[in-house]
Amino acid sequence: MQQEAIRLPEFGEVALQLQEAEALISPAEAHGLLSGCVCAGSRISGKSLLEPILGHGAIQAASGREILMALYHISSQQLYEADFTFQLLLPIDEAPLLDRAKALKEWCQGFISGLGWAGVDSEQCQSEDVQNALHHIYEIAKLDVQSLIANDEDEKAFLEVCEYVRLAVMSIYMEFASTQDSQWGSTERGYLH
């Protein structure tokens, strides 16, 4: 019997809980930051990991803390399993294209911040493909999304960019974190407190 892949919570649910917790960044940027930390092989403790998202009030923001920990563990497992189930936390497909593009840009900004927060420098990349992937994520993080038009062509391009980012993140994870998998890769080992 095949086990069902674990999935991220809905974007709207995460947005609501982070809003209640007075988070400092958007849900997409928060997930990008957490994913960057996972890719970097981070063993940052829960409190220090959540501080850039929830600020110094991270201890009091229980619902925000819980949803972020869930995002971290789910993303860790999705990347560790290497079965292409890794997802980006973005608004639903029915949301306006401009909102989704802005969220993707924020996701990429968070991802870059997460790598930096965990102490990874792009100079550490040995693979040219991973260097290119990081470069493209940097470029997406700087995009001017205001120029998008909600037509079929832009919609198709947006979906292709999302898929590229998703696959690029999996490649980056394999480059940076696969050597540490044997030490801490399973989310069941409790490497985040």
N, C-alpha and C positions, 0 to 999 in steps of 0.2 A: 504494500500500500504506500503510495507516494504522499509525502508530507506536503501540505500546502505552504507556499512561500509566505513569510511574514511580510506585512505591508505597513507602510507609514500611516500615521493618523491622517485624517483629512486636513487640508490646508486651513480651512475655516475654523476647525476645532483648535488647531494650534494657535491661530491668530487670536482667537477669543481668550484662550488661557494666557497667552503672552501679554495681551492687552490688560487683562486683569492683574497681571504681575508687574505691570508698568515696565515692560522690557525696553531696553535701550535700542534694539534693532528689530527689523522685520522678521517674520517667520522664515522666509526664504533665506535671508542672510544668516539667521541663527543656524539653520540646517546646514548651510554651506560651511560655516565656521566649524561646526561639530564634525562634518565630513572631512574637512581639511585636517583636523586633529586626528581623526581615525587614520587617514591616509599617511600621516606623518609617523604613525606608530606611537602616538602619544599615550602616556600613562598618567596624564594630568588628573589630579583628584577632582571629584565632582564640584566642590566649592570653587576652586580656582578656575575650573573650566567654565562654570556658569557665570562667573563674575563679569566677563565682557558682554554678556547678554542681559543679565538681570541687575548689574551694578552691585554695589556693596550690600544691598538689601536682599541678596540671593537667599539668605537663610529664611527670611520671612515669607518669601514668595513660593509657598508650597506647591500650588497647582502649576505654576510656571516651571518650577524645578522638576516636578514629576514628568511633565510632557517633554521637557528637554532631555531628561535622562532616558526616556523611552525612545526619543529620536536617535540619541547617541547609540543605544544598544541595538536598535533595529538596523541602523546604518552599518554599524560594526559587523553585525551578523550577515547582512546582505553582501558586504564587501568580502568578508572572510569566506563565505560559502563559494564565491567565484562562479555563481550559476546565472549571472546576468540579471538578477532580480533587483539590483541596486536602483533606487529611484531618487529623483530630485523632488524636494518639497516645493511645489508650485501651485498656483491657483488652478481650479478646475478648467477643463477645456472650454466650457461655456462662458468663462470670464472674458472680458474684452482683451483683445490681443495686446493692447498697450499695457494693461495691468500685468499680463503674463510675461511680457518682455521685460518690464521693469523688475519683476520678481526674479527672472533669470539673471539679469544684470546684478541684482543684489545677492543672489545665490553665489555667483562667481566672485563677487567682492568678499563675501564671507569665507568662501573656500580659500582664497588667497590669504586672508587674515588668519584663518585656522592653521594653515601651514606655517605661517610666520610665528603665530602664538606658540606652536609646538617646536619652534626652533629649526625649521627646515628652510634651506636656501636653495633657490633654483639651480645654483651652481653645483649642487650635490647630485644632480641627475646624470646618470651615466648613459642612458639611452637617448639617442637623438629624437626618437618618436615621443618620448615623455617630455623632453625639452620643448618640442613643438606644441605638444598638448598644453603644457603650462603657459606657453606664450599665447596660444589662442584663448585660453581662459582669461588671461590678463587683458587681452584685447576685448573680449566680450564684456568684461567688467567695466570697460571705459566707453561702451557704445552709447550713442545718442539715440535712445529709444523713441524720443518724441517724433522722429521723422517717419516712423512706421505708419503704414496705411493698412487698415483692416481689409485687405483683399486676399483672394485665394493664394496669390503668389507669396505674399508676406507670411501668411499662415503656414504654408508649406515650408518656407525657409526657416521659420521659427521652430517648427517641429524637427527639422533636420539639425538645427543648432543644438536643440535640447538633447537629441540623441547623441550628437557628437560629444557634448559635455559629459553626458552619462558614461559613455565608453571611455572618454579621456580620464575621468576620475578613476575608473576601474584600473586603467593602465598605470596611473600614478600610484594608486594603492599597491599594486603588484611591485612597482619599482622601489618604493620606500618602506613598505611595511611587511612584505612577504618574508624578509629575513628574520623578522621578529615574531612571526606567527607561532612558531614552536614555543616561544616564551610566554605569549599572552593572548594569542589569537581568538580563543573561544570566549564568547560573551558570558559563558557560564562560569568562567574562572574568577569573576568578580574583580576585574582590574580597574573598575571605576567605583569609587566609594561615594 
